[in-house]
Amino acid sequence: MAYGLPGKPGYEYLRPFDYFHFEFVAATGNAFETVFSRGLLFGTDYTLGPNYRGVFGLYGTYAYVAPQVFRVSNTGVAFGTTGQWWLSRAVALQGTGLVGFGYGGAGVIHGAGIATAGPAGDGQRDYHYGVTPQAVLALRMIFGDRVSIDGTAREYYVSRFGATESTGSEDIFRADIYLTARIFNLHGITLRYAESRRNGRYDNIPTSHQTIGTVSIGYTYLGQTHFGAVDWRPKSAGGP
């Protein structure tokens, strides 16, 4: 769910969260596999030519990822931008790029203590807290009112600084790819692939590398037929 995407005529960014994005994924293995949110705390809009509109400034962010074998959560702030670029009459590219830091925690879900790690990472600390640099890159390509392709990459580095203990770190990478096709009216189908990677490095236990990927297909109810594309162009330039 996105609110306040740039380009709407007359819309202003005066208050926190005049632009925000929220998404979550539920899974059978756990109630929530992922929860992501970001919102513009302080910023302004800008224009680059007739076909691009954007906002930039300071964002507030939250992330929670729990792909069965490990998890990470982070609350932070980031500087970045969100924009939309009309590549042609019917094709639009939306994107967000953020770089910042927060305070987060990560580790294996079933681990405890500092025993020797097993094949799934068992035996390592359930949670390691620390200052967490973060980066997010999200892109959506919209093809008219029929198809959209979404790709998002996120990375969180739970460091030794401000940590509960200073002997290790966690590096978490998450990637999501969605292909959504509108079948009829606001009804569609989404094919999704998600991959999560974890590298846990500690001074007194073996380094742990974990990777898990999932493929899913599901029904999608769309908020509008144009997948959230904002069209500010005059009708003579290709607007509806």
Secondary structure, 3 states (H helix, E strand, C coil): CEECCCCCCCCCCCCCCCCEEEEEECCCCCCCCEEEEEEEEEEEEEECCCCEEEEEEEEEEEEEECCCCEEEEEEEEEEEEEEEEECCCCEEEEEEEEEEEEEEEEEECCCCCCCCCCCCCCCCCCCEEEEEEEEEEEEEEEECCCEEEEEEEEEEEECCCCCCCCCEEEEEEEEEEEEEEEEECCEEEEEEEEEEEEEEEECCCCCEEEEEEEEEEEEEECCCCCCCCCCCCCHHHCCC
